Amino acid sequence: MKTAVAAIALTVAGLGGPSLATVDATAATHVHVQHERHACTHTSSGSCIRGGQFCPQSSYGKSGWDAQGRRYVCKGDRTHPHWMVP
């Protein structure tokens, strides 16, 4: 009788809740990825860059970020480059 009660108790305990393996697998699938936000790239006057503005010739081919975290690339005419969407 004790053996039957013990077997039933173990069976019910196993069915009663998730196992540790299930909890670990579930936790692993709920990983939140936070995107790195860049600080804005400043102009010579100290404000953040905006799309379409002139950029320094020394920044040609380099990336910059506006106040909202959008990426721009300094490209276009090498003599008068602008911050443009990549």
Contacts in CASP RR format, 6 or more apart in sequence:
PFRMAT RR
TARGET T0000
AUTHOR 0000-0000-0000
METHOD contacts of the structure
MODEL  1
MKTAVAAIALTVAGLGGPSLATVDATAATHVHVQHERHACTHTSSGSCIR
GGQFCPQSSYGKSGWDAQGRRYVCKGDRTHPHWMVP
18 26 0 8 1.000
37 69 0 8 1.000
38 64 0 8 1.000
38 65 0 8 1.000
38 69 0 8 1.000
38 71 0 8 1.000
39 65 0 8 1.000
40 48 0 8 1.000
40 49 0 8 1.000
40 65 0 8 1.000
40 66 0 8 1.000
40 67 0 8 1.000
40 69 0 8 1.000
41 48 0 8 1.000
41 49 0 8 1.000
41 64 0 8 1.000
41 65 0 8 1.000
41 66 0 8 1.000
41 72 0 8 1.000
42 48 0 8 1.000
42 49 0 8 1.000
43 49 0 8 1.000
43 53 0 8 1.000
44 56 0 8 1.000
48 65 0 8 1.000
48 66 0 8 1.000
48 67 0 8 1.000
49 55 0 8 1.000
49 64 0 8 1.000
49 65 0 8 1.000
49 66 0 8 1.000
49 72 0 8 1.000
49 83 0 8 1.000
50 66 0 8 1.000
50 83 0 8 1.000
51 66 0 8 1.000
51 72 0 8 1.000
51 82 0 8 1.000
51 83 0 8 1.000
51 84 0 8 1.000
51 85 0 8 1.000
52 72 0 8 1.000
52 82 0 8 1.000
52 83 0 8 1.000
52 84 0 8 1.000
53 82 0 8 1.000
53 83 0 8 1.000
54 80 0 8 1.000
54 81 0 8 1.000
54 82 0 8 1.000
54 83 0 8 1.000
55 74 0 8 1.000
55 81 0 8 1.000
55 82 0 8 1.000
55 83 0 8 1.000
56 74 0 8 1.000
56 81 0 8 1.000
57 78 0 8 1.000
57 79 0 8 1.000
57 81 0 8 1.000
59 74 0 8 1.000
59 81 0 8 1.000
60 74 0 8 1.000
60 75 0 8 1.000
60 78 0 8 1.000
60 81 0 8 1.000
61 73 0 8 1.000
61 74 0 8 1.000
61 75 0 8 1.000
61 81 0 8 1.000
62 73 0 8 1.000
62 74 0 8 1.000
63 71 0 8 1.000
63 72 0 8 1.000
63 73 0 8 1.000
63 74 0 8 1.000
63 86 0 8 1.000
64 71 0 8 1.000
64 72 0 8 1.000
64 73 0 8 1.000
64 74 0 8 1.000
64 83 0 8 1.000
65 71 0 8 1.000
65 72 0 8 1.000
66 72 0 8 1.000
66 83 0 8 1.000
70 85 0 8 1.000
71 86 0 8 1.000
72 83 0 8 1.000
72 84 0 8 1.000
72 85 0 8 1.000
72 86 0 8 1.000
73 83 0 8 1.000
73 84 0 8 1.000
73 85 0 8 1.000
73 86 0 8 1.000
74 81 0 8 1.000
74 82 0 8 1.000
74 83 0 8 1.000
74 84 0 8 1.000
75 81 0 8 1.000
75 82 0 8 1.000
75 84 0 8 1.000
76 82 0 8 1.000
76 84 0 8 1.000
END
